[in-house]
Amino acid sequence: MRPQCDRLTKYRGMRGLRMQLQWHQNPQYRFAAEPDLARNPTLQRNVGHLAYYGWTFDQQVFAGQMQGAAELAASCPKVAFILQHAGMLEDSTAPLVTQWRAGMGRLAACRNVVAKLSGLGTFIYKNDPAHIASVVRQTIEMFGPTRCLFGSNFPIEKLWTRYSALIAAYQDALTPLGEAVQRAALHDNAARVYRLD
C-alpha cells in the first residue's frame, strides 16, 4: 500500500482515504465482500500505514459491524478515523436502535474516532428534521461536542431535498445545544480533523 500512498502525496489537498466497509443482509446496502472486513489483518496493517502520512481513514459500517470497526481503530491508534453517516442507522425499530447505540458506544470509547453527522436521510429518503435532531443529539451525547462534524452528503441527498433545507435541519438540531457546539460541529472539528488551512 505504501507505493500507492506515496503517489498520492503529490496532491496538496490529500487528507485521507475512505473505504466503504459496509455489509448488510440486504444486497442493495452491501458494498464489502464480507461482513468483518475491518478485522482483516492485512487491512488493519495497511490502514496503520496512514499514520506515516498523517492521513485520516473514513470508515462506513452498519451497527452490526461496529465491534470490528472499533477493533480496527484500536489497532491503529495513531490514525484518526471518521465514522461516516453517524453509523448509518437504517431504521428506527427498537432492537436496531439499541444495537446502534451499543456499537456507537464502543466506537466512542476509541479516542481516535470522530463521527460525521451526514447522510441521515439515506435510508428514509427524505429530509426529516426530527430524525436528524434525534441522531445528532444522541451522537453528540456519546462522542462529545469535539468529536462530531457535519457533512452534507451532497449530491446524494439532492435526490430528496434542497441543500438549504438540509442545512436548516442540522442548524435546528444543533441550536438547542448552544453556540459553541454549533461552531464545533459545523466548522471547528472538520477544520481540525481534516487540517483545513
N, CA, C and O of each residue as an XYZ file, in Angstrom:
788
protein
N       0.815     -1.206      0.000
C       0.000      0.000      0.000
C       0.853      1.263      0.000
O       0.439      2.290     -0.537
N       2.033      1.196      0.593
C       2.861      2.397      0.687
C       3.193      3.013     -0.683
O       3.157      4.237     -0.811
N       3.513      2.213     -1.706
C       3.788      2.833     -3.016
C       2.596      3.617     -3.554
O       2.770      4.691     -4.128
N       1.382      3.085     -3.371
C       0.185      3.795     -3.828
C       0.014      5.107     -3.055
O      -0.314      6.139     -3.641
N       0.234      5.063     -1.756
C       0.116      6.282     -0.947
C       1.185      7.297     -1.334
O       0.922      8.497     -1.403
N       2.389      6.801     -1.584
C       3.470      7.713     -1.989
C       3.077      8.500     -3.233
O       3.395      9.683     -3.348
N       2.393      7.849     -4.157
C       1.983      8.540     -5.384
C       0.950      9.628     -5.103
O       0.869     10.614     -5.834
N       0.164      9.449     -4.046
C      -0.878     10.430     -3.724
C      -0.338     11.654     -2.994
O      -1.031     12.666     -2.885
N       0.877     11.571     -2.499
C       1.408     12.703     -1.735
C       1.617     13.946     -2.594
O       1.766     15.044     -2.058
N       1.630     13.794     -3.901
C       1.821     14.971     -4.765
C       0.594     15.882     -4.776
O       0.672     17.027     -5.222
N      -0.535     15.374     -4.285
C      -1.757     16.175     -4.260
C      -1.827     16.938     -2.938
O      -1.967     16.343     -1.870
N      -1.729     18.245     -3.027
C      -1.645     19.088     -1.836
C      -2.869     18.947     -0.920
O      -2.755     19.058      0.301
N      -4.035     18.702     -1.520
C      -5.261     18.607     -0.737
C      -5.538     17.233     -0.149
O      -6.566     17.036      0.500
N      -4.643     16.284     -0.363
C      -4.853     14.927      0.141
C      -4.886     14.925      1.672
O      -3.964     15.420      2.320
N      -5.949     14.368      2.236
C      -6.094     14.349      3.687
C      -6.357     12.959      4.250
O      -6.145     12.730      5.441
N      -6.812     12.033      3.424
C      -7.087     10.705      3.939
C      -7.763      9.829      2.910
O      -7.966     10.225      1.762
N      -8.110      8.623      3.347
C      -8.768      7.646      2.486
C     -10.119      7.282      3.076
O     -10.334      7.372      4.285
N     -11.012      6.874      2.212
C     -12.328      6.417      2.641
C     -12.575      5.042      2.046
O     -12.290      4.795      0.874
N     -13.108      4.155      2.870
C     -13.430      2.814      2.395
C     -14.793      2.423      2.935
O     -15.062      2.525      4.132
N     -15.639      1.980      2.035
C     -16.979      1.565      2.437
C     -16.928      0.093      2.850
O     -17.015     -0.814      2.022
N     -16.785     -0.104      4.150
C     -16.695     -1.455      4.700
C     -18.068     -2.063      4.946
O     -18.179     -3.178      5.455
N     -19.107     -1.331      4.586
C     -20.460     -1.747      4.945
C     -20.868     -3.055      4.286
O     -20.678     -3.266      3.088
N     -21.439     -3.926      5.116
C     -22.008     -5.195      4.659
C     -23.365     -5.328      5.328
O     -23.514     -5.041      6.516
N     -24.345     -5.764      4.561
C     -25.707     -5.860      5.069
C     -26.360     -7.082      4.452
O     -25.989     -7.501      3.356
N     -27.339     -7.660      5.154
C     -28.073     -8.796      4.588
C     -28.836     -8.396      3.337
O     -29.063     -9.222      2.454
N     -29.229     -7.137      3.260
C     -29.877     -6.615      2.055
C     -28.786     -6.277      1.038
O     -27.997     -5.364      1.282
N     -28.717     -6.980     -0.092
C     -27.647     -6.738     -1.065
C     -27.591     -5.291     -1.575
O     -26.526     -4.820     -1.975
N     -28.721     -4.590     -1.564
C     -28.730     -3.206     -2.028
C     -27.916     -2.293     -1.110
O     -27.455     -1.237     -1.542
N     -27.738     -2.686      0.139
C     -26.983     -1.892      1.106
C     -25.537     -2.358      1.247
O     -24.784     -1.803      2.048
N     -25.148     -3.358      0.489
C     -23.866     -4.024      0.685
C     -22.802     -3.500     -0.283
O     -23.017     -3.443     -1.493
N     -21.655     -3.121      0.277
C     -20.523     -2.707     -0.547
C     -19.342     -3.652     -0.380
O     -18.643     -3.945     -1.350
N     -19.113     -4.132      0.840
C     -17.975     -5.007      1.108
C     -18.309     -6.452      0.752
O     -19.474     -6.849      0.719
N     -17.267     -7.224      0.488
C     -17.452     -8.628      0.113
C     -17.754     -9.511      1.315
O     -18.278    -10.615      1.166
N     -17.420     -9.023      2.512
C     -17.630     -9.816      3.723
C     -17.976     -8.890      4.876
O     -17.604     -7.716      4.856
N     -18.690     -9.404      5.894
C     -19.156     -8.527      6.973
C     -18.065     -8.034      7.909
O     -18.204     -6.966      8.505
N     -16.972     -8.797      8.051
C     -15.950     -8.449      9.037
C     -14.638     -8.007      8.406
O     -13.563     -8.338      8.906
N     -14.722     -7.272      7.329
C     -13.508     -6.822      6.646
C     -12.626     -5.968      7.555
O     -11.403     -5.990      7.419
N     -13.224     -5.221      8.476
C     -12.444     -4.375      9.379
C     -11.519     -5.195     10.270
O     -10.543     -4.666     10.803
N     -11.818     -6.483     10.436
C     -10.986     -7.352     11.281
C      -9.865     -8.023     10.486
O      -9.056     -8.757     11.055
N      -9.813     -7.779      9.182
C      -8.807     -8.409      8.327
C      -7.415     -7.871      8.684
O      -7.206     -6.659      8.634
N      -6.466     -8.730      9.039
C      -5.133     -8.264      9.452
C      -4.409     -7.443      8.385
O      -3.695     -6.496      8.714
N      -4.587     -7.798      7.113
C      -3.942     -7.033      6.041
C      -4.520     -5.636      5.956
O      -3.786     -4.659      5.807
N      -5.836     -5.544      6.051
C      -6.473     -4.221      6.039
C      -6.004     -3.400      7.236
O      -5.675     -2.224      7.085
N      -5.971     -4.001      8.412
C      -5.534     -3.269      9.597
C      -4.102     -2.775      9.445
O      -3.792     -1.643      9.816
N      -3.237     -3.609      8.906
C      -1.843     -3.215      8.700
C      -1.750     -2.057      7.697
O      -0.998     -1.106      7.910
N      -2.514     -2.141      6.609
C      -2.471     -1.087      5.594
C      -3.048      0.228      6.104
O      -2.503      1.296      5.823
N      -4.140      0.158      6.848
C      -4.705      1.381      7.414
C      -3.710      2.005      8.390
O      -3.604      3.228      8.474
N      -2.987      1.174      9.121
C      -1.975      1.681     10.047
C      -0.904      2.511      9.364
O      -0.331      3.410      9.979
N      -0.625      2.217      8.085
C       0.374      2.995      7.340
C      -0.029      4.457      7.176
O       0.832      5.310      6.960
N      -1.325      4.763      7.275
C      -1.775      6.140      7.079
C      -1.189      7.085      8.114
O      -1.089      8.288      7.872
N      -0.799      6.550      9.268
C      -0.200      7.387     10.316
C       1.085      8.031      9.815
O       1.391      9.166     10.182
N       1.831      7.331      8.991
C       3.088      7.861      8.451
C       2.846      9.137      7.646
O       3.685     10.038      7.626
N       1.689      9.203      6.984
C       1.366     10.352      6.131
C       0.541     11.409      6.869
O       0.340     12.514      6.364
N       0.072     11.062      8.057
C      -0.818     11.975      8.782
C      -2.210     12.024      8.185
O      -2.914     13.024      8.327
N      -2.617     10.949      7.516
C      -3.907     10.912      6.833
C      -4.967     10.233      7.710
O      -4.659      9.423      8.585
N      -6.201     10.592      7.445
C      -7.343     10.020      8.152
C      -7.856      8.795      7.399
O      -7.480      8.535      6.256
N      -8.729      8.050      8.084
C      -9.413      6.931      7.443
C     -10.895      7.061      7.733
O     -11.316      6.989      8.888
N     -11.693      7.252      6.681
C     -13.147      7.329      6.807
C     -13.704      5.926      6.620
O     -13.519      5.310      5.569
N     -14.388      5.423      7.646
C     -14.966      4.080      7.512
C     -16.486      4.139      7.609
O     -17.062      4.907      8.379
N     -17.098      3.306      6.807
C     -18.557      3.292      6.680
C     -19.047      1.898      7.014
O     -18.799      0.951      6.268
N     -19.752      1.767      8.148
C     -20.212      0.465      8.620
C     -21.619      0.581      9.195
O     -22.066      1.666      9.567
N     -22.301     -0.544      9.259
C     -23.596     -0.617      9.919
C     -23.399     -1.015     11.386
O     -22.301     -1.383     11.803
N     -24.480     -0.931     12.150
C     -24.419     -1.196     13.590
C     -23.815     -2.557     13.912
O     -23.024     -2.682     14.846
N     -24.187     -3.578     13.140
C     -23.690     -4.926     13.402
C     -22.209     -5.113     13.150
O     -21.634     -6.132     13.534
N     -21.585     -4.135     12.504
C     -20.158     -4.213     12.199
C     -19.311     -3.325     13.107
O     -18.090     -3.276     12.959
N     -19.943     -2.631     14.035
C     -19.220     -1.616     14.803
C     -18.171     -2.186     15.745
O     -17.183     -1.512     16.035
N     -18.358     -3.408     16.231
C     -17.328     -4.004     17.071
C     -16.044     -4.169     16.267
O     -14.959     -3.840     16.747
N     -16.169     -4.679     15.043
C     -14.998     -4.813     14.185
C     -14.386     -3.470     13.845
O     -13.164     -3.338     13.793
N     -15.232     -2.464     13.610
C     -14.736     -1.126     13.314
C     -13.962     -0.552     14.494
O     -12.955      0.130     14.308
N     -14.436     -0.830     15.714
C     -13.730     -0.377     16.911
C     -12.387     -1.098     17.046
O     -11.395     -0.499     17.461
N     -12.361     -2.377     16.696
C     -11.101     -3.129     16.741
C     -10.102     -2.571     15.730
O      -8.906     -2.491     16.011
N     -10.594     -2.186     14.558
C      -9.719     -1.577     13.553
C      -9.132     -0.271     14.088
O      -7.930     -0.033     13.970
N      -9.976      0.568     14.671
C      -9.488      1.835     15.220
C      -8.474      1.600     16.334
O      -7.470      2.306     16.423
N      -8.737      0.608     17.185
C      -7.816      0.311     18.280
C      -6.480     -0.226     17.772
O      -5.444     -0.027     18.407
N      -6.507     -0.907     16.624
C      -5.274     -1.466     16.070
C      -4.398     -0.407     15.411
O      -3.228     -0.655     15.117
N      -4.970      0.780     15.178
C      -4.237      1.871     14.510
C      -4.384      3.150     15.345
O      -5.002      4.111     14.888
N      -3.833      3.175     16.545
C      -4.081      4.291     17.463
C      -3.568      5.637     16.976
O      -4.017      6.676     17.462
N      -2.640      5.643     16.031
C      -2.089      6.912     15.535
C      -2.821      7.439     14.308
O      -2.436      8.465     13.748
N      -3.878      6.740     13.886
C      -4.681      7.161     12.729
C      -5.995      7.739     13.247
O      -6.627      7.161     14.131
N      -6.404      8.880     12.694
C      -7.708      9.464     13.024
C      -8.761      8.825     12.120
O      -8.618      8.821     10.898
N      -9.817      8.287     12.726
C     -10.899      7.641     11.995
C     -12.127      8.544     11.993
O     -12.444      9.180     12.998
N     -12.817      8.594     10.848
C     -14.077      9.324     10.745
C     -15.169      8.308     10.435
O     -15.149      7.659      9.389
N     -16.119      8.176     11.351
C     -17.243      7.263     11.155
C     -18.285      7.954     10.285
O     -18.859      8.969     10.681
N     -18.524      7.406      9.108
C     -19.447      8.019      8.165
C     -20.903      7.905      8.624
O     -21.314      6.908      9.217
N     -21.658      8.947      8.331
C     -23.121      8.948      8.478
C     -23.586      8.547      9.881
O     -24.619      7.898     10.045
N     -22.796      8.949     10.898
C     -23.153      8.653     12.291
C     -23.542      7.186     12.487
O     -24.461      6.869     13.243
N     -22.834      6.309     11.799
C     -23.060      4.874     11.993
C     -24.218      4.282     11.222
O     -24.605      3.142     11.481
N     -24.782      5.019     10.285
C     -25.782      4.509      9.349
C     -26.937      3.758     10.020
O     -27.127      2.563      9.792
N     -27.685      4.454     10.829
C     -28.883      3.880     11.448
C     -29.951      3.730     10.369
O     -30.555      4.717      9.951
N     -30.188      2.489      9.916
C     -31.038      2.322      8.737
C     -32.529      2.253      9.021
O     -33.332      2.355      8.094
N     -32.922      2.080     10.285
C     -34.335      2.229     10.632
C     -34.445      2.531     12.124
O     -33.453      2.469     12.850
N     -35.638      2.854     12.573
C     -35.805      3.306     13.954
C     -36.493      2.270     14.845
O     -37.075      2.625     15.870
N     -36.431      0.993     14.460
C     -37.002     -0.048     15.315
C     -36.165     -0.158     16.589
O     -34.952      0.048     16.567
N     -36.826     -0.481     17.689
C     -36.151     -0.505     18.986
C     -34.923     -1.427     19.028
O     -33.890     -1.012     19.554
N     -34.988     -2.666     18.495
C     -33.796     -3.524     18.554
C     -32.606     -2.941     17.802
O     -31.471     -3.028     18.271
N     -32.860     -2.345     16.632
C     -31.757     -1.786     15.867
C     -31.189     -0.547     16.549
O     -29.971     -0.372     16.580
N     -32.034      0.305     17.090
C     -31.539      1.490     17.801
C     -30.683      1.066     18.991
O     -29.651      1.678     19.266
N     -31.113      0.020     19.698
C     -30.330     -0.493     20.826
C     -28.970     -0.993     20.364
O     -27.952     -0.709     20.995
N     -28.952     -1.743     19.251
C     -27.696     -2.254     18.697
C     -26.805     -1.102     18.229
O     -25.596     -1.110     18.461
N     -27.411     -0.112     17.569
C     -26.671      1.051     17.085
C     -26.045      1.809     18.252
O     -24.869      2.170     18.195
N     -26.815      2.051     19.305
C     -26.281      2.791     20.458
C     -25.136      2.020     21.119
O     -24.149      2.622     21.544
N     -25.258      0.711     21.208
C     -24.183     -0.090     21.802
C     -22.917     -0.004     20.952
O     -21.816      0.176     21.474
N     -23.086     -0.135     19.639
C     -21.937     -0.039     18.744
C     -21.313      1.342     18.746
O     -20.090      1.479     18.735
N     -22.159      2.374     18.760
C     -21.646      3.746     18.820
C     -20.865      3.973     20.110
O     -19.862      4.687     20.115
N     -21.329      3.363     21.207
C     -20.602      3.470     22.466
C     -19.212      2.859     22.371
O     -18.244      3.405     22.900
N     -19.123      1.714     21.688
C     -17.806      1.076     21.507
C     -16.877      1.972     20.696
O     -15.702      2.120     21.030
N     -17.406      2.568     19.631
C     -16.578      3.439     18.797
C     -16.232      4.729     19.529
O     -15.118      5.234     19.393
N     -17.162      5.264     20.297
C     -16.893      6.489     21.049
C     -15.800      6.274     22.085
O     -15.091      7.213     22.447
N     -15.662      5.035     22.564
C     -14.607      4.729     23.535
C     -13.221      4.777     22.903
O     -12.221      4.859     23.616
N     -13.150      4.726     21.584
C     -11.877      4.848     20.856
C     -11.624      6.337     20.631
O     -12.318      6.968     19.834
N     -10.657      6.894     21.310
C     -10.447      8.340     21.272
C      -9.983      8.843     19.914
O      -9.991     10.050     19.675
N      -9.578      7.946     19.019
C      -9.137      8.358     17.686
C     -10.265      8.267     16.654
O     -10.007      8.325     15.452
N     -11.515      8.125     17.115
C     -12.674      8.072     16.213
C     -13.546      9.302     16.426
O     -13.884      9.654     17.556
N     -13.906      9.951     15.315
C     -14.895     11.031     15.347
C     -16.070     10.598     14.475
O     -15.919      9.756     13.590
N     -17.229     11.174     14.730
C     -18.439     10.806     13.987
C     -18.833     11.927     13.041
O     -18.869     13.098     13.418
N     -19.128     11.545     11.808
C     -19.597     12.532     10.832
C     -21.123     12.546     10.834
O     -21.768     11.517     10.630
N     -21.683     13.717     11.067
C     -23.134     13.914     11.072
C     -23.563     14.170      9.635
O     -23.650     15.317      9.196
N     -23.826     13.111      8.922
C     -24.103     13.209      7.485
C     -24.977     12.049      7.051
O     -25.103     11.055      7.768
N     -25.580     12.173      5.882
C     -26.288     11.061      5.268
C     -27.458     10.520      6.072
O     -27.817      9.352      5.920
N     -28.060     11.336      6.922
C     -29.107     10.813      7.802
C     -30.438     10.610      7.094
O     -31.365     10.044      7.674
N     -30.545     11.058      5.862
C     -31.748     10.795      5.076
C     -31.610      9.602      4.153
O     -32.550      9.258      3.437
N     -30.449      8.967      4.161
C     -30.133      7.915      3.195
C     -31.129      6.763      3.199
O     -31.481      6.252      2.136
N     -31.583      6.351      4.362
C     -32.439      5.169      4.440
C     -33.918      5.498      4.602
O     -34.765      4.606      4.555
N     -34.228      6.784      4.793
C     -35.634      7.187      4.890
C     -36.048      8.018      3.677
O     -37.217      8.372      3.523
N     -35.076      8.324      2.823
C     -35.321      9.002      1.539
C     -36.035     10.346      1.698
O     -36.886     10.717      0.890
N     -35.665     11.064      2.761
C     -36.231     12.399      2.939
C     -35.406     13.173      3.952
O     -34.606     12.604      4.694
N     -35.612     14.454      3.966
C     -35.000     15.327      4.957
C     -35.995     15.463      6.111
O     -36.950     16.234      6.023
N     -35.772     14.723      7.177
C     -36.678     14.689      8.317
C     -35.996     15.374      9.506
O     -35.162     14.757     10.169
N     -36.336     16.637      9.787
C     -35.663     17.364     10.864
C     -35.740     16.663     12.221
O     -34.781     16.731     12.990
N     -36.841     15.998     12.535
C     -36.960     15.305     13.823
C     -35.982     14.134     13.891
O     -35.339     13.918     14.918
N     -35.870     13.382     12.803
C     -34.926     12.261     12.750
C     -33.493     12.771     12.871
O     -32.693     12.222     13.627
N     -33.179     13.818     12.125
C     -31.835     14.402     12.173
C     -31.513     14.866     13.585
O     -30.424     14.602     14.094
N     -32.453     15.555     14.220
C     -32.220     16.053     15.579
C     -31.957     14.911     16.551
O     -31.084     15.015     17.411
N     -32.703     13.831     16.418
C     -32.531     12.693     17.316
C     -31.153     12.061     17.162
O     -30.462     11.825     18.153
N     -30.752     11.786     15.922
C     -29.455     11.150     15.684
C     -28.311     12.083     16.068
O     -27.333     11.648     16.674
N     -28.428     13.361     15.720
C     -27.388     14.336     16.052
C     -27.208     14.425     17.563
O     -26.080     14.386     18.056
N     -28.293     14.541     18.291
C     -28.187     14.695     19.747
C     -27.609     13.444     20.401
O     -26.763     13.540     21.290
N     -28.065     12.266     19.958
C     -27.530     11.028     20.539
C     -26.049     10.854     20.226
O     -25.272     10.417     21.075
N     -25.669     11.198     19.005
C     -24.263     11.044     18.609
C     -23.372     11.988     19.402
O     -22.313     11.586     19.884
N     -23.792     13.236     19.540
C     -23.002     14.194     20.318
C     -22.953     13.794     21.789
O     -21.939     13.988     22.459
N     -24.040     13.241     22.281
C     -24.074     12.757     23.668
C     -23.019     11.676     23.887
O     -22.376     11.637     24.936
N     -22.839     10.788     22.888
C     -21.900      9.678     23.038
C     -20.457     10.071     22.728
O     -19.538      9.668     23.440
N     -20.255     10.856     21.670
C     -18.901     11.192     21.246
C     -18.391     12.497     21.854
O     -17.183     12.725     21.921
N     -19.301     13.341     22.291
C     -18.904     14.644     22.810
C     -18.851     15.676     21.694
O     -18.713     15.318     20.524
N     -18.959     16.951     22.045
C     -19.053     18.005     21.030
C     -17.782     18.245     20.231
O     -17.840     18.869     19.172
N     -16.641     17.770     20.701
C     -15.395     17.992     19.956
C     -15.071     16.848     19.009
O     -14.048     16.879     18.324
N     -15.943     15.830     18.965
C     -15.664     14.666     18.115
C     -16.816     14.361     17.161
O     -17.027     13.209     16.780
N     -17.555     15.393     16.780
C     -18.631     15.259     15.794
C     -18.517     16.383     14.791
O     -18.300     17.537     15.162
N     -18.664     16.052     13.515
C     -18.556     17.079     12.484
C     -19.601     16.865     11.405
O     -19.967     15.736     11.079
N     -20.068     17.971     10.865
C     -21.123     17.938      9.853
C     -20.570     17.584      8.477
O     -19.459     17.971      8.116
N     -21.376     16.837      7.714
C     -21.105     16.578      6.311
C     -22.431     16.577      5.562
O     -23.412     16.012      6.046
N     -22.474     17.192      4.405
C     -23.757     17.370      3.707
C     -24.248     16.107      2.997
O     -25.452     15.919      2.823
N     -23.312     15.241      2.585
C     -23.634     14.073      1.764
C     -24.272     14.459      0.431
O     -25.000     13.670     -0.170
N     -23.991     15.676     -0.022
C     -24.433     16.054     -1.363
C     -23.416     15.545     -2.366
O     -22.229     15.500     -2.043
N     -23.828     15.153     -3.588
C     -25.155     15.374     -4.166
C     -26.171     14.264     -3.899
O     -27.293     14.339     -4.399
N     -25.809     13.226     -3.118
C     -26.748     12.122     -2.899
C     -28.078     12.622     -2.347
O     -29.136     12.257     -2.858
N     -28.035     13.451     -1.313
C     -29.281     13.890     -0.686
C     -30.068     14.883     -1.542
O     -31.190     15.262     -1.205
N     -29.467     15.289     -2.639
C     -30.191     16.138     -3.590
C     -31.371     15.386     -4.199
O     -32.271     15.991     -4.782
N     -31.357     14.063     -4.058
C     -32.458     13.254     -4.578
C     -33.766     13.546     -3.852
O     -34.840     13.351     -4.421
N     -33.693     14.017     -2.591
C     -34.925     14.230     -1.835
C     -35.009     15.568     -1.108
O     -36.010     15.841     -0.445
N     -33.983     16.404     -1.218
C     -34.079     17.698     -0.535
C     -33.179     18.734     -1.189
O     -32.335     18.414     -2.027
N     -33.377     19.972     -0.790
C     -32.510     21.068     -1.225
C     -31.400     21.258     -0.193
O     -31.575     20.944      0.984
N     -30.287     21.762     -0.633
C     -29.149     21.973      0.269
C     -29.531     22.912      1.413
O     -29.196     22.660      2.570
N     -30.233     23.991      1.083
C     -30.613     24.965      2.111
C     -31.506     24.337      3.178
O     -31.368     24.640      4.363
N     -32.427     23.460      2.758
C     -33.318     22.793      3.705
C     -32.543     21.822      4.588
O     -32.831     21.694      5.778
N     -31.568     21.143      4.011
C     -30.755     20.205      4.784
C     -29.933     20.940      5.835
O     -29.877     20.526      6.993
N     -29.298     22.029      5.424
C     -28.507     22.829      6.365
C     -29.393     23.332      7.497
O     -29.003     23.299      8.664
N     -30.575     23.794      7.147
C     -31.503     24.312      8.160
C     -31.864     23.230      9.175
O     -31.970     23.519     10.367
N     -32.054     21.989      8.723
C     -32.407     20.900      9.625
C     -31.281     20.638     10.628
O     -31.541     20.423     11.811
N     -30.039     20.655     10.158
C     -28.908     20.441     11.066
C     -28.732     21.629     12.011
O     -28.435     21.445     13.192
N     -28.911     22.828     11.503
C     -28.806     24.002     12.372
C     -29.867     23.956     13.460
O     -29.588     24.265     14.618
N     -31.081     23.571     13.092
C     -32.158     23.456     14.080
C     -31.836     22.385     15.122
O     -32.144     22.544     16.303
N     -31.217     21.300     14.674
C     -30.858     20.223     15.607
C     -29.782     20.670     16.586
O     -29.784     20.264     17.748
N     -28.865     21.507     16.115
C     -27.724     21.923     16.934
C     -28.002     23.139     17.807
O     -27.368     23.313     18.848
N     -28.945     23.981     17.394
C     -29.200     25.234     18.114
C     -29.455     25.041     19.608
O     -28.888     25.785     20.408
N     -30.293     24.066     20.025
C     -30.532     23.903     21.466
C     -29.282     23.526     22.262
O     -29.267     23.652     23.486
N     -28.237     23.065     21.574
C     -27.018     22.625     22.260
C     -26.049     23.770     22.519
O     -25.034     23.581     23.188
N     -26.350     24.954     21.997
C     -25.526     26.120     22.276
C     -24.593     26.492     21.140
O     -24.281     25.680     20.269
N     -24.156     27.742     21.174
C     -23.335     28.283     20.085
C     -21.995     27.575     19.950
O     -21.525     27.357     18.833
N     -21.376     27.215     21.061
C     -20.069     26.563     20.994
C     -20.162     25.205     20.303
O     -19.288     24.850     19.511
N     -21.211     24.447     20.598
C     -21.404     23.136     19.969
C     -21.706     23.310     18.483
O     -21.207     22.549     17.654
N     -22.520     24.310     18.145
C     -22.808     24.582     16.737
C     -21.527     24.879     15.966
O     -21.283     24.316     14.899
N     -20.726     25.760     16.516
C     -19.488     26.156     15.840
C     -18.545     24.963     15.686
O     -17.905     24.801     14.647
N     -18.464     24.125     16.732
C     -17.595     22.956     16.667
C     -18.060     21.978     15.596
O     -17.258     21.517     14.784
N     -19.362     21.655     15.590
C     -19.891     20.646     14.659
C     -19.910     21.130     13.216
O     -19.698     20.349     12.289
N     -20.162     22.413     13.031
C     -20.315     22.948     11.668
C     -19.015     23.489     11.071
O     -18.952     23.757      9.871
N     -17.968     23.653     11.905
C     -16.732     24.210     11.366
C     -15.475     23.676     12.048
O     -14.644     23.028     11.412
N     -15.343     23.950     13.340
C     -14.059     23.769     14.007
C     -13.545     22.339     13.972
O     -12.359     22.111     13.730
N     -14.422     21.377     14.210
C     -13.962     19.982     14.265
C     -13.480     19.492     12.905
O     -12.458     18.811     12.823
N     -14.197     19.826     11.844
C     -13.764     19.431     10.493
C     -12.447     20.109     10.136
O     -11.566     19.493      9.534
N     -12.317     21.381     10.510
C     -11.076     22.112     10.218
C      -9.894     21.445     10.907
O      -8.804     21.357     10.342
N     -10.118     20.974     12.136
C      -9.033     20.320     12.881
C      -8.736     18.925     12.326
O      -7.582     18.600     12.050
N      -9.774     18.104     12.163
C      -9.575     16.712     11.759
C      -8.994     16.600     10.349
O      -8.104     15.790     10.091
N      -9.518     17.432      9.443
C      -9.048     17.378      8.054
C      -7.931     18.383      7.761
O      -7.508     18.532      6.615
N      -7.453     19.077      8.816
C      -6.333     20.027      8.679
C      -6.596     21.007      7.538
O      -5.792     21.143      6.616
N      -7.735     21.680      7.620
C      -8.123     22.636      6.577
C      -7.475     23.988      6.882
O      -7.811     24.628      7.879
N      -6.577     24.405      6.056
C      -5.834     25.660      6.271
C      -6.639     26.856      5.764
O      -6.179     27.994      5.858
